[in-house]
């Protein structure tokens, strides 16, 4: 029987995700639970009115609707 090894988390994002990743990484170093740290990082970018690709400052889609939908799931527990 093998036991799982502990690995550091890997965060991947586009150029505009850099502040979110840095914020989430800082929260993780402060022992914030992984899912909470990720959501906190995403919220940082989504709340930025100068960020035009997601969230509060996001541009509308082709139907001229600003979509504010997001989802996250903990794969180990399948909790949303």
N, C-alpha and C positions, 0 to 999 in steps of 0.2 A: 504494500500500500504506500502510495506517495502522499506527501502533504504539500499543499500549495505554498509557494514561496512569496514573500512580500516584495512587491515591485513598486517603484514610484509611479504615480499617475502620469499619463501622457496627455497633454492638451494640444489640440490641433485647431487652427483657425486661420482665416484670411487676415490680411494686413490690418483690417479694422478691428480685429479681435484681440490685438496685442494688449490694450488696456484691460480687457476682461480677463485674459489669461494671467497677466501680472497680478491683478487684484485677487483672483482665485488662488493663485500660488501663495500669495502672502497670507491669505486666510488659512490655507492648509498648513502653513508653517506655524500658525497660531493654534493648531489642533481643532480647527473647525471641521465638522464632518464633511466628507467629500461632496455629497450632493448639495449641501448648503453653500459650500464654497463656490461650486460651479454656478448655481443659481444667482448668487451674489455678484459674481463676475459678469454674467449675462445681463443682469439688471442694470449694472453700471453703464454698459453701452446702450441698452435699450432706453434708458432714461435721459440720454444725452441728446438735447434738441439739435445739435450740430451734426449728428450722425444720420445721414440720409438713407441708409440702406436697411435699417431695422428700427423698430420701436417708435418712440415719441416723435422723432424727427423724420421718420421714414416716408419715402415718396409713395404715392398711390400706385396700384397695379394698373394693368391696361384697361380695367373697367372704372378707373378713377376712384377706387376704394382703397383706403389705407387699412391694410390687414394687420391686426394686432393679435396674432395667434402664435403660440409657442407650446412646446411640450418637452418634457424630460422624463426619463424613466430610469429607475435603479434596476439594472439587469440582474443583479444577484437576488433580488426579491420580487422583481416585476411590479414594483410599486411606482405609480406615477406621482 
